[in-house]
């Protein structure tokens, strides 16, 4: 069985976050969705649990950092093409994201194309495409 990843992110307003990520084309597993949390499906093996901050705190004794001011994590997702990076960046902007870095060749490399944005709660998302030759 392949390994799976479940990334847990605190959010201020769950409906607002669901609306944002729905505009980017993601779907949600209703079996793991209620007023406190939802399971966003990224792929067959990658899931993002969006947890209302109060509920998120039931899993840890640490405080939640302010993602608008502090970096908690850089979430990087591979895309199938440069065009898909551009499409997802455009969807993110249309849904209200803040651009961190416009999509471009990473460090002038023709083999890597990346762009990044902040979601509505300030979480930093990187989108990248790597040419088969660069891998």
Protein Blocks (a to p, Z undefined) as FASTA:
>chain_A
ZZddddddddfblmlmmmmmmmnopacdfklgcfkbccddfblmbccddddfklmmmmpc
bdcddfklpcfbdcddddfbfklmmmmmmmmmmnopacfbdcddehhiakbccdddddfk
opacddddddfklZZ
